[in-house]
Amino acid sequence: MRDTGCPPFLEVLSCLLSIILSLAMIGYLLRWLAAWNVQVIPLGVWVFFLAFCFIIGYCFVRLIKGLFPAWWRPGPGDLLVVKVLEIDVVGE
């Protein structure tokens, strides 16, 4: 099978599963918090909430970078800067 440049299926699936599970856990935390007094939220809840938000962000970025690699390639202006930097480095 030829290389298409797409990420492996299991990597895409694991990112999507991580995002879905993290969203489900945040929903569970919010439902659990509804029974508590808003002013007395334990520190552990905030830690888990931020951890799940971090997982969602990290997996989203990995998914976007894997599925849309052209967005992350340097454009024509960036290539000029890279060439100038290469000339400066070689010239020294």
Accessible surface in RSA format (square Angstrom, percent):
REM  Atomic radii and reference values for relative SASA: ProtOr
REM  Chains: A
REM  Algorithm: Lee & Richards
REM  Probe-radius: 1.40
REM  Slices: 20
REM RES _ NUM      All-atoms   Total-Side   Main-Chain    Non-polar    All polar
REM                ABS   REL    ABS   REL    ABS   REL    ABS   REL    ABS   REL
RES MET A   1   237.34 122.9 147.06  97.3  90.28 214.9 125.07 106.3 112.27 148.7
RES ARG A   2   201.83  84.7 183.19  93.4  18.64  44.4  73.11  99.9 128.73  78.0
RES ASP A   3   135.68  95.0  99.80  99.3  35.88  84.8  44.12 103.8  91.56  91.3
RES THR A   4    92.23  65.6  56.54  57.3  35.68  85.0  51.47  69.1  40.75  61.6
RES GLY A   5    52.90  65.2   0.00   N/A  52.90  65.2  35.16  96.5  17.74  39.7
RES CYS A   6    86.32  65.3  66.67  74.4  19.65  46.2  17.29  43.8  69.03  74.4
RES PRO A   7    27.23  19.8  10.28   9.4  16.95  61.6  17.03  14.1  10.20  63.4
RES PRO A   8    87.22  63.6  75.62  68.9  11.61  42.2  87.22  72.0   0.00   0.0
RES PHE A   9   147.79  73.9 136.94  84.8  10.85  28.2 140.85  85.4   6.94  19.9
RES LEU A  10   133.31  74.2 128.97  92.3   4.34  10.9 129.38  90.9   3.92  10.6
RES GLU A  11    59.12  33.9  52.51  39.7   6.61  15.7  18.59  35.9  40.53  33.1
RES VAL A  12    26.35  17.3  25.81  23.4   0.54   1.3  26.35  22.9   0.00   0.0
RES LEU A  13    83.79  46.7  83.36  59.6   0.43   1.1  83.79  58.8   0.00   0.0
RES SER A  14    55.48  46.9  49.96  66.7   5.52  12.7  43.93  93.5  11.55  16.2
RES CYS A  15     3.36   2.5   2.46   2.7   0.90   2.1   0.89   2.3   2.47   2.7
RES LEU A  16    76.11  42.4  76.11  54.4   0.00   0.0  76.11  53.4   0.00   0.0
RES LEU A  17    99.05  55.2  97.31  69.6   1.74   4.4  98.59  69.2   0.46   1.2
RES SER A  18    37.19  31.4  31.48  42.0   5.71  13.2   8.39  17.9  28.80  40.3
RES ILE A  19    24.69  14.0  24.69  18.4   0.00   0.0  24.69  17.8   0.00   0.0
RES ILE A  20   108.14  61.5 106.47  79.3   1.67   4.0 107.07  77.1   1.08   2.9
RES LEU A  21    99.64  55.5  99.52  71.2   0.12   0.3  99.64  70.0   0.00   0.0
RES SER A  22     4.30   3.6   3.65   4.9   0.65   1.5   0.46   1.0   3.84   5.4
RES LEU A  23   100.16  55.8  91.91  65.8   8.26  20.8  92.24  64.8   7.92  21.3
RES ALA A  24    58.98  54.2  40.43  62.4  18.54  42.2  52.13  73.4   6.85  18.1
RES MET A  25    80.37  41.6  80.37  53.2   0.00   0.0  50.87  43.3  29.50  39.1
RES ILE A  26    21.03  12.0  21.03  15.7   0.00   0.0  21.03  15.1   0.00   0.0
RES GLY A  27    37.10  45.8   0.00   N/A  37.10  45.8  31.12  85.4   5.98  13.4
RES TYR A  28   129.49  60.5 124.57  70.9   4.92  12.8  85.89  64.5  43.60  53.8
RES LEU A  29    19.15  10.7  19.15  13.7   0.00   0.0  19.15  13.4   0.00   0.0
RES LEU A  30    99.41  55.4  92.13  65.9   7.27  18.3  92.47  64.9   6.94  18.7
RES ARG A  31   186.49  78.3 174.09  88.7  12.41  29.5  64.48  88.1 122.01  73.9
RES TRP A  32    99.27  39.8  92.40  44.7   6.87  16.1  72.89  38.9  26.37  42.8
RES LEU A  33    29.13  16.2  25.11  18.0   4.02  10.1  25.23  17.7   3.90  10.5
RES ALA A  34    85.86  78.9  46.81  72.2  39.05  88.8  59.86  84.3  25.99  68.9
RES ALA A  35    93.82  86.3  50.96  78.6  42.86  97.5  61.95  87.2  31.87  84.4
RES TRP A  36    98.98  39.7  84.65  41.0  14.33  33.7  79.78  42.5  19.20  31.2
RES ASN A  37    87.46  60.3  72.31  69.9  15.15  36.5  32.05  77.1  55.42  53.6
RES VAL A  38   116.28  76.5 107.89  97.7   8.38  20.2 109.10  94.8   7.17  19.5
RES GLN A  39   162.57  90.9 125.21  91.5  37.36  89.0  48.11 102.4 114.47  86.8
RES VAL A  40    92.42  60.8  87.24  79.0   5.18  12.5  92.26  80.2   0.16   0.4
RES ILE A  41    39.63  22.6  19.37  14.4  20.26  48.8  19.37  13.9  20.26  55.0
RES PRO A  42    46.19  33.7  34.12  31.1  12.06  43.9  46.19  38.1   0.00   0.0
RES LEU A  43   140.08  78.0 130.40  93.3   9.68  24.3 132.09  92.8   7.99  21.5
RES GLY A  44    36.98  45.6   0.00   N/A  36.98  45.6  30.82  84.6   6.16  13.8
RES VAL A  45    11.66   7.7  10.58   9.6   1.08   2.6  11.01   9.6   0.65   1.8
RES TRP A  46   119.79  48.1 119.79  58.0   0.00   0.0 108.25  57.7  11.53  18.7
RES VAL A  47    85.85  56.5  82.21  74.4   3.64   8.8  84.37  73.3   1.48   4.0
RES PHE A  48   118.63  59.3 118.62  73.5   0.01   0.0 118.63  71.9   0.00   0.0
RES PHE A  49    57.95  29.0  57.95  35.9   0.00   0.0  57.95  35.1   0.00   0.0
RES LEU A  50   113.94  63.5 109.56  78.4   4.38  11.0 109.90  77.2   4.04  10.9
RES ALA A  51    43.18  39.7  34.73  53.6   8.45  19.2  42.32  59.6   0.87   2.3
RES PHE A  52    33.53  16.8  33.53  20.8   0.00   0.0  33.53  20.3   0.00   0.0
RES CYS A  53    51.34  38.8  41.85  46.7   9.49  22.3  22.62  57.3  28.73  31.0
RES PHE A  54   145.64  72.9 136.91  84.8   8.74  22.7 144.83  87.8   0.81   2.3
RES ILE A  55    65.03  37.0  63.83  47.6   1.20   2.9  65.03  46.8   0.00   0.0
RES ILE A  56    36.47  20.8  36.47  27.2   0.00   0.0  36.47  26.3   0.00   0.0
RES GLY A  57    33.38  41.2   0.00   N/A  33.38  41.2  33.18  91.0   0.20   0.5
RES TYR A  58   117.52  54.9 109.97  62.6   7.55  19.7  80.38  60.4  37.14  45.8
RES CYS A  59    10.26   7.8  10.26  11.4   0.00   0.0   0.00   0.0  10.26  11.1
RES PHE A  60   111.69  55.9 111.69  69.2   0.00   0.0 111.69  67.7   0.00   0.0
RES VAL A  61    71.70  47.2  70.48  63.8   1.22   2.9  71.70  62.3   0.00   0.0
RES ARG A  62    91.21  38.3  83.86  42.7   7.34  17.5  22.84  31.2  68.36  41.4
RES LEU A  63    19.56  10.9  17.24  12.3   2.32   5.8  19.56  13.7   0.00   0.0
RES ILE A  64    32.40  18.4  32.40  24.1   0.00   0.0  32.40  23.3   0.00   0.0
RES LYS A  65   103.97  50.7  96.28  59.1   7.69  18.3  40.91  36.8  63.06  67.2
RES GLY A  66    19.41  23.9   0.00   N/A  19.41  23.9  16.83  46.2   2.58   5.8
RES LEU A  67    78.37  43.6  57.65  41.2  20.72  52.1  58.08  40.8  20.29  54.6
RES PHE A  68    89.91  45.0  86.64  53.7   3.27   8.5  89.91  54.5   0.00   0.0
RES PRO A  69    56.58  41.2  53.48  48.8   3.09  11.3  54.70  45.2   1.87  11.6
RES ALA A  70    64.64  59.4  50.76  78.3  13.88  31.6  50.83  71.6  13.82  36.6
RES TRP A  71   170.67  68.5 139.35  67.4  31.32  73.5 119.35  63.6  51.33  83.3
RES TRP A  72   134.88  54.1 104.65  50.7  30.23  71.0 108.59  57.9  26.29  42.6
RES ARG A  73   157.71  66.2 141.29  72.0  16.41  39.1  55.20  75.4 102.51  62.1
RES PRO A  74    69.12  50.4  52.90  48.2  16.23  59.0  56.74  46.8  12.38  76.9
RES GLY A  75    29.31  36.1   0.00   N/A  29.31  36.1  26.88  73.8   2.43   5.4
RES PRO A  76   121.23  88.4 109.47  99.8  11.76  42.7 113.05  93.3   8.17  50.8
RES GLY A  77    49.24  60.7   0.00   N/A  49.24  60.7  40.17 110.2   9.08  20.3
RES ASP A  78    80.05  56.1  78.41  78.0   1.64   3.9  13.31  31.3  66.73  66.6
RES LEU A  79    84.20  46.9  84.01  60.1   0.19   0.5  84.01  59.0   0.19   0.5
RES LEU A  80   115.40  64.3 113.57  81.3   1.82   4.6 115.20  80.9   0.19   0.5
RES VAL A  81    85.68  56.4  83.90  76.0   1.78   4.3  85.68  74.4   0.00   0.0
RES VAL A  82    65.07  42.8  64.56  58.4   0.51   1.2  64.95  56.4   0.13   0.3
RES LYS A  83   124.54  60.8 123.69  75.9   0.86   2.0  68.02  61.2  56.53  60.2
RES VAL A  84    72.70  47.8  72.51  65.6   0.19   0.5  72.70  63.2   0.00   0.0
RES LEU A  85   101.50  56.5 101.40  72.5   0.10   0.3 101.50  71.3   0.00   0.0
RES GLU A  86   100.05  57.4  96.82  73.2   3.24   7.7  38.06  73.6  61.99  50.6
RES ILE A  87   121.65  69.2 117.06  87.2   4.59  11.1 120.38  86.7   1.28   3.5
RES ASP A  88    74.76  52.4  69.14  68.8   5.62  13.3  21.56  50.7  53.21  53.1
RES VAL A  89   109.05  71.8  98.46  89.1  10.60  25.5  98.72  85.8  10.34  28.0
RES VAL A  90   126.32  83.1 101.95  92.3  24.37  58.7 108.31  94.1  18.01  48.8
RES GLY A  91    67.94  83.8   0.00   N/A  67.94  83.8  35.75  98.1  32.20  72.1
RES GLU A  92   180.28 103.5 116.86  88.4  63.42 151.0  69.22 133.9 111.06  90.7
END  Absolute sums over single chains surface
CHAIN  1 A     7764.9       6575.3       1189.6       5763.6       2001.3
END  Absolute sums over all chains
TOTAL          7764.9       6575.3       1189.6       5763.6       2001.3
